[in-house]
């Protein structure tokens, strides 16, 4: 399968013969980056904010998923789990839905704008996560230290950071190097997109930085 990052928290997941998914499309007027012009079969939105719910940027989709549930669409199994805003104390927090996508046994978790590290039992309920797309730049999402903590709990094969400061973003966020330092890295491999198969997954957790795509 292939994973492409378009900036902020927006990714496109694709595999030949299976449904294509776009996660958290953004409004470039609010977020920065180039305006999105994407096509997909499915679009997901983790929460109701212009940086994550601009469905008009995606054409051709037959399904929009904006909350928790279990779905099977185009041979892709999708599980949406609400992680924030569940308790009465959290009534002022936005409802964030974490999505896990299963592409022929490769599981990709998009954490949306998750704000806190979930308890161990909620982490375990996610099952095996091969690839995690995790916010690392603070703001309304995890900061670098909390992002590193959730990675250590999930123990994924691949970590792809998102939601951090780049030259193209208008949102005040921390830089990527803070997260890399928390992960014990000076730098990480940077690629235009991630192409991965079940057999090519690394045995040890690896951080891979994606270049954001310019349309």
Secondary structure, 3 states (H helix, E strand, C coil): CEEEECCCCCEEEECCCCCCEEECCCCHHHHECCCCCEECCEEECCCCCCCCCCHHHEECCCEEECCCEEEEECCEEEEEEECCCCCHHHCCCCCCEEEEEEECCEEEEECCCCCCCCCHHHHHHCCCCCEEEEECCCCCCCCHHHHHHHHHHHCCCEEEEECCCCCCECCCCCCHHHHHHHCCCCCCEEECCEECCHHHCCCCCEEEEECCCCC
